[in-house]
Amino acid sequence: MELLHSLTLGDIARENRRSRPLSTAVVDGAVRLTYEQLDDRVDRLAQALAAQGVGAGDRVLWVGRNSFRVLESLLAAARIGAVFCPVNWRQSRAELEFVLKDFAPRVVLWEGVDDTVAAARESAAPETLWARADGGEWDNTYERWLARPADAPLPEIDVDPSSPCLALYTAAFSGQPNAALLSHTAVITHNLSLALMRQIEEGFAYLNCGPLFHVGTMMFCTATFHLGGTNVFMPAFDPAEACRLIEAERCQAMLLFPPMPDQLVEANSCGQYDLTSLRAPAGSDAWNAMITVDDTPWGRALGGYGQTEVGGMLTYSALGIGGLGTHGRPSPFLQVRIVGPEGRELPAEEVGEIVARGPHVMSGYYARPELNAARQSGGWHHTGDLGRREKDGTITFIGPKLRMIKSGGENIYPAEVERCINAHPAVAECAVIGVPDAKWGQSVKAIVVVQNGAQATQQEITDHCRERMASYKKPQSMEFVDAVPRRGMAPDYDELDARFGGGGYPIF
């Protein structure tokens, strides 16, 4: 490989050391590290891993809550050509045992999940090395490795930028989770795309309050690191602690799920914290008065469409403000097409599968050759999601193609019906499934949660839908529940099908 044109995450850590030696790289409780100090620790950890036999292509697993050590371990693994994977620390013993067998890590680093790890490690391969990252009675712990003085700096290792450095397990929509492999080049180019859209500038500080095993937080963490900003870590979201950290570290951004702004407002009800450094989209009057409303394109049209397999964002709403599509235009590093079942590109306004290619698309799933062949057929990454290119070139995401409902020969997309139902003022959230129908093949069933203190009948919601979409798309039946079960951020459609008789979905 030609080093002249090479750039890896390890190289960026070294360059930030040179360019920003005194800038604060990470804050985690009492730990504060400059970029020079961070690179020292990354180097020592990389040497320790190499001394344990970890090399190119080997896997390093992290099981634990958010920590500066997640970024540190990613960079150390990247420096020696290994692949780092943070996994859900809330998972059960059986789920962790699956990952241990599937991913076959050479080293497992863990922190604060002793019971799950103690149970699962019995089933791990005997050659797996276990290292606790937060102290304790175990041998070969993380900090003991780092306490050993290095004899000399780690020699420069020729790491291929196209090789995987980060693995993130995706939701188990196919029956089992799969580890999406992202290369150095994928992470780096997505960093730059996100930095451009979010306008990450000098002095940027990001509050890592969402889970780092999820691409939504990890992509901001790596972009902040890449641009020389400050990553502030909290183990898990706590509204009062988040307020304190935003004020203390002047955090400009954080991952905000729908309930979180209200929780932050409540935690700061007395105005004891100055949260004006936080730039975020507008919300309630109390929220707007507390933060700095972000009037940039990103703040006015937050998000877009994405998935772990493309490193995070595939399209950005901020690139399509005022457009016909609901999810903007593609990342500047990607090409996107809408294709039919035979892989041919469809004309505007026709629904088909979203496919993409470009430098921040994943390398593939770990140990899934057949799935990779299917997802990468024709030289494009097949997202498994349906979308539409509008006349003005913007993109509308419709929903997962395997969840299309076919009723009387007509295609019905659950996400479209859900958006309509969610627009009803009495509805808090909903999910739509297809149920077998003797006459029509399938019919639409809506599972609805009503706002606290509100009331709505099935007829009222059905009439609301009939006025806003073709009549065949309206729900034919409805269930009112206290909460929609979720798998990550998405409704758990498999559970809903099992509970409410869903099934009969067509193959796209």
N, C-alpha and C positions, 0 to 999 in steps of 0.2 A: 504493500500500500504506500502511496506517495504522501509523506508527511507534510509536504509543502502546502497542500490544500486540505489538511485534516483539521477537524475541530471536534472535540468531545466534551462531555460535561466535566471530566477531570481537568481538561485544559482550561475551561472557563473558571473553575475554582482557583487554579494557579494564576490565571490572568487577573482575577479580582484581587488576589493577594498582592500582586504587583501594583495594580492601579488604585486600589482602595484599602491599603493595609490597615488603616486606623478606623475605617467605617464599620459601624455595627452590623454584623451579618445576621446574628440570631439572638433572640431574647427568650428565655424559658425559665420562669421563676427567678431563682437567684443566679442563673447562668446567663452571662453576657459575653459574647465572643465577637471579636473583630474578624474581618476577613483573613487577616494574617493568622490569628489564633485558630480559626476554623480550618484553614488549610493545613496547619500543623497537625491538628487532630485527625483530619481526613488522611493525611500521609501516614501517621502512625497506625491508624486502623487498617489502612490498605496493606501496610507491611505485616501487620498481625494476621490478617486474613490470608495473605500470600504464604506466610509461615505455616499456616494450618492447611496448606495445600489447595487453597481456593485460587482458581485461575480463570482463563477465558471460557465463557459459556457456563461456568458453575453458577448455582443459584444460592442466594442469601435471602432468608425469610425473616420478616419482622412481625411479631405478634405483640401488640401493645397499643396503648393510647398515643395521642399526638405527643411528639417530643422533637426537640432539635436533633436528636440522634437519628430520626428518620431521614432527614436531609443529609446528615453527616454520613450515614451508612450507604445511602444511594450514591453519594459522591465517591466514597471509598471503593465500593464495588465497581463503579464506572471506571475508576482509575486503573483497575487491574483486569478489565474486560469481563467482569462477572455481571450477573443480572440480579437486581434487587427487587423484592416484592413485599410490600406492606399488606397484610391481610386483616380482615375484620376481626377485631379483638372481642367482639360480642358473640362470635360464633360458638356453636356447641362443640363438645368433644368430637362427635361424629363428623361434623363439618371440617374441623381442623385435621382430623385423621385423613379425610379425603384429600385435603390440600397437601399434606405431608407425603402421601403416596403419589399423588398426581404430579406435583412440582419437584419432588425429590431434592429438597435443598441440601446443600453441603453443610450450611451453617444456619441455625435458627437463633435469632436474637429475640429476647422477650423482656417485657417490662410490665409488672403489675397484674398479671393474669396467671398467677401461680397454679390455681386449681385446674384450670383448663389445660395448661401446658403439662402439668404433672401427670394428668390422666392420658393425654394424647401422646406423650413422648414414649409411652410403652409400646406403641405400635409403629414407631418410626424406625427407619433403617438403622442398624447398629453403628454405622459409620457416621451418622449425623452428629455434628458437634453443636451442643447447646450452650449458649452464653447469656446469662442474665445481665441486663443493661443498667439496672438500678440497685446494684449491691446484693447482699444476701450471702448465703453460705455455699453457693455453687462454685465449682472450680472454673477457671478460664473465663471469668466474667469480662464483660465489655470494658469496664473502666480499669480493670487490672491490665488488660492488653494495652490500653492507652497510657498507663502509668509507666510502662517499660520504656526507657529512653531508647530512641533509635540510634543505631551506630552511624548511620548516614542517611541522607534523603533517599526516598524511593527512586531507584533508577527509572528513567523514562521508559514506559512500556508502549509498544506500538499497538494501540487499540483501534480497531476499524470503526469509524463513525457509523457505519451502516449496521453494526452488530447491536443486538438488544442490550439495553442497560436497565430498563424498568419494566416490570410485569405487574399488571393490575387485573384481578379477577373480576369478570363481568357477571351480571345477574344470570341466574340459572334458567333462562327462558327456554333453553333446549333440553332441560332435564338435569343438567349438571353445569356448574360454573366452568368457565374457560379463562385461562390466563392470557390476556392480550399482551404481546411483546412490542414494546416501543423502543426504537433505536435511539442512539445519541442524536442523530440528525433529526429524527421525528420530534424529540423533546425540544431541541434547540429551535427548530423552525416554528413549532407551535408557540414556544416562548415569545418569539419575535412577533408573531401574528397577534397574540393576546396583548402583548405590550403596546403594539400599535393601536389596537382597538380600545384598550382600557386607558391609554395614555399614561403608561407607567413612566414616570420621570425621576430625576435625581431626588433622593430623599424619600422615596416611596416606602411606606411601611405597611405590611399586610398582616392581619390577625388571622392566624390559622386556627379557626374555631370549629370548622367542619372536619369530618374524618379524612385523614390523609391516605386511607386506603381507597378513597373515592377520587376519581379524576377531577371532579369539580373543585376540590381543595388543592390537590397535588399540582394541577396545572398552574395555579396562582403562586404556589410555593416555589416552583422551579423558575417561573418567569421573574418573580421578585429577586431570587438569587441571581439569575442571569444578568439582570439589569443593575445589580449592585445595591439593591434595596435591603430593608431589614425585615426578616421573617420573625414575627412574634408568635409564640406557640402557647396554647393552653390545652391541657389534656382532653377536655371535652367542653362543650359550650355551657357556660354559666353566666346568666345575664349580668349580675352584679360585678363579677370578675372581668367580664368583657368590657363593661363600662370603665372600670379602673384602668385596664390595659390600654384602651383607646386613648384615654386622657394622658396616661403616663408616657406612652410611646408614640403618641400622635399618629395613630394608625389611620390610614386613608381608605382602607378597603377591608372587607371581610365577606365571607359567604353568608348570604341572607336568605333563609327559607321563609315562607309566608308568616309563621307565628313569631319569628324572632324580632322584627321591629317593635311589635307591641310589647314583647317581654323586656326589651331594652328601655322602652319608654317607661314602663312600670318600675324597673330597677332604678331609673333616674328621675323618679317622680318629684323629688325635692330639688332637682337641679344641682345636685352635689358634684356632678362630673361635667367637665367641659368636653363635649363630643363633637365639636365643630370641625375637627380635623377629618372626620369621616365623611367621604363623598359618596352619596348613595342616591338612588332614584327617589322621587317624591312619594310621600305617603300621606298619613294623617297629619292634621295641623300640628299635633304635639310632636310627631316625628320630624316634620319639616323644621320646626322651631329649634330642635335639638341638634341637628346635623347641618352639613352644608349640602343643599340639594344639588345633585350633579346634573348640569344642563348641557353636558357634552353629548354627542351622539350616543355613546355607550349608556349614559345615565337616562337618556330619553327613550332608548329602546334596548333595554338590558337583555342580554342573552342571545338566543338563536336556537339552532338545532345542532346537536352533537352527540357523540358517544365515545366511550373509552377507546374504541378501536381506531379513532382518528386523533387520539391524543387529547381530546376535549371537544373543541368547537369545530364543526364543519361549515356552518354558516353563521353569520352575525346579523342580528336584527338591525344593528346600527348602520349597516351598509345598505339597508333597504327602507329607510324612513320615508313614509309617504307612498311606498310601493304597494302593489296589489297582493304580494305574498306575505304570509304571516311570519316568515322566519328569515327574511333578508336575503343577502347574497353570500357566496362562498368566501372562505378564507383566501387571502391573496396567494397562498401556497398550494391551493387545491384546484382541480378541475372537478366539476360535478355534472352528471347527466341523469336524466330520468329515462329508464329503459323498460321495455316490455318483457314478457316471459322469455323471448328468444334473444334478449340482449341488445336489441336494436333501440336506438335513441328515439323517443317519442316526441311528437310536436308539442308545442306549448298548449297548456290547458288540459292535457291528458294525464291521468294518474298512472304512475308506474313505480318501479323500485328506484330508490336513490342509490346511485353508485358514485364512487369518487376515486381519484388517484392523485398522488402528489407526495412530497417529502415527509409530511407528518401523519401519513397513514401507517398503521401498525405493520410489523413484519409478518405477523400471523399469530395464531394461538400456539402456546407451548404444547408439543406432543399431540397435535390434532391434524395429521396430514390430510385426511379426507375432508374434514371441515374446511381446512385452509384452501384446498383445491376448489371447493364450491364457492367459498367467499371471495376468492381472488380470480375467478374465471374470467377469461377475456382480457386480463391485464387491468381489471378494475376491482376495487373493494366493494363488494355487495353488502350494503348496510343491513338488509333485511327489513327496511322500513319503506313505506310508501310515501310518495310526495308528488308534487306537481310544479312544473315550471310555468309561471304566469307569463302573459304577453309582454310584460315589461322586463322579464328576465329574473325577477325575484322568485324565491322558492317558498312553497307552502308544504310543511310537514303534515302528513295525514295521520299516520300511525303504523304500528307493526303490521307487516303484510300477512303474517299468519293469523292475525286477529280480524281480518276482514269478514264482515257478515254478508251473506248473499241471500236476499229475500225476493222471491218471485223473479229471479234473473237479474236483479239490480244489486250493484255493489254498494254496501253501506260501511262507512269507516267509523269505528267507535269514537275515535278522538273528535271527529266532527260533531257527532251527536252530543258528546260530553261537553264540548265547548258551548253548545247551544243551551243545554240544561243548566250548566253552571252560570249562565247569564241571567237565570231567573233570580230575582232578588231574595227569595226565601231559601235558596239552595246554598248550602255550605260547600259541599263537594259531591261528586257522583262518579260512577263508573258504568260502562255499558258493555254488555255481553250479548252473544247470540245464543238463542235456545232453539232446539229442533222444532220444526213446525210441519205438520202433516200436509198442509196445503201449500205453503210458501217455501218450504225447505228450511228456512230459519226465520225467526222474528226477533225484534229488538227488545231486550229487557234492560231497564235502568235500575241501578242500585243507588239510592239517593239518601244523603244526609241533609237534614233541614237545619237552618241557622237556629241558634239558641233563641227562644222566644218567638220564633216565626211559625207559621203554619202554611201548608200547601197540600193540595190533593193531587192524586194521579191525573185527574182530568185537567186541572189547572196547568200542570207542567206539560201534559200532552198538547193542550191548546197552544201553550207558549211555543212549543216546537213546531207545530203545524203552521203557525204564522211566519216562521223564520226559515223553514227548510222544506224540501219536497216531502209530501205527506208520507211516502213509503219509508222515510227515514225515522219517523217519530217512534217512540217506544210503544210497543203493544202491551207491555206489562211492566210492573214496577214494584220494587221492594224498598221500604223505608227502614234504614238501619241507623245505629248510633255512630258508626265509623266505617270507612272503607278500608279493608285490610290492605297493607302495602308491602311491597318487596322493594326495599330501598325507597326511592322517591315515587315510583310508579305503583299504580294499583296492582294487587296480586290477583291477576285475572284467573290463574289456575284455581286459587281458593274460591273465588267467586263462582267459577263454573261448577266446582264441586258442590258448593252450598246451594246454588240456585238453578241447577239443571242446565248449565251452558254446554254447548257442543255443536257438532255438525259444521265446523268451519271449513270453507273451501280451500283448496290448494291453489295459490296464485300462479 
